[in-house]
Amino acid sequence: MPAQPVMAAELPVMATVTAQAVNVRSGPGLDYAARYWLYAGQQVIVTGCVTGWARIGEGWVWADLLEGTICDD
């Protein structure tokens, strides 16, 4: 079954990085290249969700590493 995106009415949402360091990837998965890092306490705006990954700006972060996101697995 394909991943169900989060309803647009629930986005965007502000979230905070909870891990010490987080890779921001070019796509929603570990097979995508890491583009840059985010660090604990940084705030991001989540604009989309796919299978547990949160879309932020020009990249993707595993949503479990963010507090305040509405992305589910």
Beta strands, then each sheet from edge to edge (+ up, - down):
strand 1: 13-17
strand 2: 21-25
strand 3: 34-39
strand 4: 43-50
strand 5: 53-56
strand 6: 59-62
strand 7: 66-67
sheet 1: 6+ 5- 4+ 1- 7+
sheet 2: 2+ 3-
end
